[in-house]
Amino acid sequence: MITIAIRAREIVSSNVDSLVSKAGEPRKMLRLLQSEIEETLIALHGDAARAKRQRERLSDTAARLAAGAEEWTGKAKIAIDHGREDLARAALLTREAERAKAADAAASAAALGDQIAEATAVIADLEAKRTAITARIAELVKAEAATQPAAAGADTHVDRRIDRIEALKRRAGFVDVPEEAPSPASLDDEIAGLQKASAIEAELAALKATAAPAKKAAGKKRG
């Protein structure tokens, strides 16, 4: 999407009057530029549609992971109440892993949102440029008609290409592309892991300190 958007910006920033003044066949040149705009619009609409679907999936995934992650805190408390510190530690580590996955999914969704906004803006600019070029072509046609007879079969090749573009525009739907694998962890992961382990140990200690009194009393009675 980014490469297409860059080319689209180049088209939008082009000066039509300057292009016309330098072209040997202005009307043909504008027709070609018009057809390029049409092709770019088709590509941008398709990319934006795919990005929107992927963003929705990522947002749903982030919400689901975030909700599921918090359930592990309660599970860790249950494990501590039953004297299973090992299970409690595993539960808290799982919670942190799920929180990290949720954050990654949310960040990816936000990045796609930025790309979609950019594509939407570029599409609007391209459509405005297409309108201006269409009007300029009409002016040239009118001027040529006033000075000389229309050449039979002029611009036949370009017209065929534009007809093909129009047919492509009428085709419905775009296939999904496979989602990219998550990006590799940063070099700070090992240090972050140490910090996470310390936090887990601290939380385990807190859970043990507040373990159900009934469980502790039962343990003393059996002793």
Order of alpha helices (4+ residues) and beta strands (2+ residues): alpha-alpha-alpha-alpha-alpha-alpha-alpha
